Amino acid sequence: MDIKKIEKTENLSKLARDHLWLHFTRHSTYYGKNATPVPIIVRGEGIYIYTESGDKKIDGLAALFCCQVGHGRKELADAASKQMMELDYFPLWSYAHPMACRLAKRLAEYAPGDLNRVFFSSSGSESVESAFKLAKQHFKLKGQSNKFKVLSRQYAYHGTTQGALTITGIPFAQAPFHPITPGGVRIPNTNFYRAQEHLKDDEDAFGIWATDRIEEAIELEGADSICALFLEPVQNSGGCFPPPPGYLERVREICTRNDILFVADETITAFGRLGEIFAVNRFNVIPDIITCAKGLTSGYMPLGAMIASDVLFEPFQEGDTMMPHGYTYGGHPVSCAVAMANLDIFEKENLCQYVRDTEGYFLDTLKEKLAHLEIVGDIRGCGFFYGIEMVSNKEKRSMFEDHEIEVLIRGFLSGKLFELGLYCRADDRGEPVIQLAPPLNITREEIYTMVSIVETTLKEAYAFLLEYRNVLEMEINNSKLNMLNLTVIDEDAEEDVEENVSSVLSPSSKLLAERLARSRSNSLNEQARSRSSSLAERMKKLNNSQEVSSNSD
Ligand SMILES: Cc1ncc(COP(=O)(O)O)c(C=O)c1O
């Protein structure tokens, strides 16, 4: 077989579409008349990634909050290669290998307090899973078998395995898998921008309010039924929620007082993202357990860790007590060697200090270029970790309707950002946000360029949104709703629906119709149905108000 010929004719995007099952992805985007190709990333260098066709994009998300030291670092490849030749693989099941020993010691040194005991895994989910199991076993060993529940915050993402999923506070991620592992209890997150009216100008009061809700949840559930509280020092999902002043200290105090383990899930926040190896050090709190992964190897190899306090490990030093838990690849020698080389780079290049020195510039640039935009409600975060929350109405801080989010986030923003040269996240797990978390060695000039791309995209997004709304208004005025409704009811008539939607919208904007069609990453029927139900709602309101005014005439 002629290998060169195969490579030349290879259509990777098609292979991806036909054979890959992409994670958290609507595959319908890749099928049908308005299909978009699966983007193929072939190379990375520094803060840049390159597509199959050679386009260069800024990696504004460190791949997936992983690539702290930038792409293409030879030191890491060399460390992996050397380790493979020395000891390719050996498990940490009753044996150890040099790299795991050294890395465990190094992590214990970075971690605060007496967090000296490192259990390696292969991912964030596995680390969270391990911490959840340890918390349960810890209380069982103390004769408190009833302590199995776990507190975590709204919209927080803590992983997808069955145990971690219970801690993940995102209903859409849980919904298809009910009944899920029992015990998950939600507490509020710390989105200060969305604080209630009486708290929205007082961050201290908001922090007290948020911790009061934790106390309330504990009282309601019973402290004797809760084993742990999981939170990220700065919550990622929902768009970078920093802790209000004093919040984490109070969480620590509440956990101690109620005999609940405080787990800091640092899967994203560790390894320089917030200017410290562990973000808890930035906020001066000592949890009972830290979970981490991602930046530990800068994503070059899979590796996670659960770092537990000496106190938690104590019972396991005696008699026949053990934790019946482990992963074949947890603490893989090659991953540990890469992690050691990665941390060497952190120290050699003083990356944490660089983040601390540059975060002010990063935030100022974001504020200067984006804060005045009509579509931007809030800019928040710290370190090299920022969320830009978008709003329907800036003054009222009002949220978008579902169909607008669909069209804006899925249909416009992600594609546009990428087209203009930036890979980052446009996310709608909470309110819609754009998130930026680039490699930590990004320069000031590159930060400026990256934020400029976001600025251009958001300006275009706002224009697009206004256009979209105009067309919807026109539809109402032209009373074309019935036609739309009639069409979308027919499940089998997807092509007809598409044509009809286009024709309904076309008087005002052919472009919009095309973009709407492009945005149908789920199915056009679903979007049209959501649009039509929202239109129907508005039509009803319009009719009601007309009735009211005609009655009163
Ligand atoms: C805070 C947090 N915990 C856990 C996880 C799960 O990590 P993984 O995808 O490596 O399983 C993530 C992933 O993004 C995360 O952000």
The ligand as an ORCA input file, in Angstrom:
! r2SCAN-3c Opt
* xyz 0 1
  C     -12.476     21.939     38.748
  C     -12.428     20.695     37.924
  N     -12.495     19.502     38.525
  C     -12.451     18.363     37.828
  C     -12.337     18.368     36.462
  C     -12.291     17.092     35.703
  O     -11.032     16.913     35.150
  P     -10.779     15.822     34.011
  O     -11.445     16.335     32.788
  O      -9.279     15.796     33.895
  O     -11.342     14.552     34.484
  C     -12.261     19.587     35.785
  C     -12.134     19.626     34.339
  O     -12.109     20.643     33.695
  C     -12.328     20.788     36.533
  O     -12.290     21.973     35.936
*
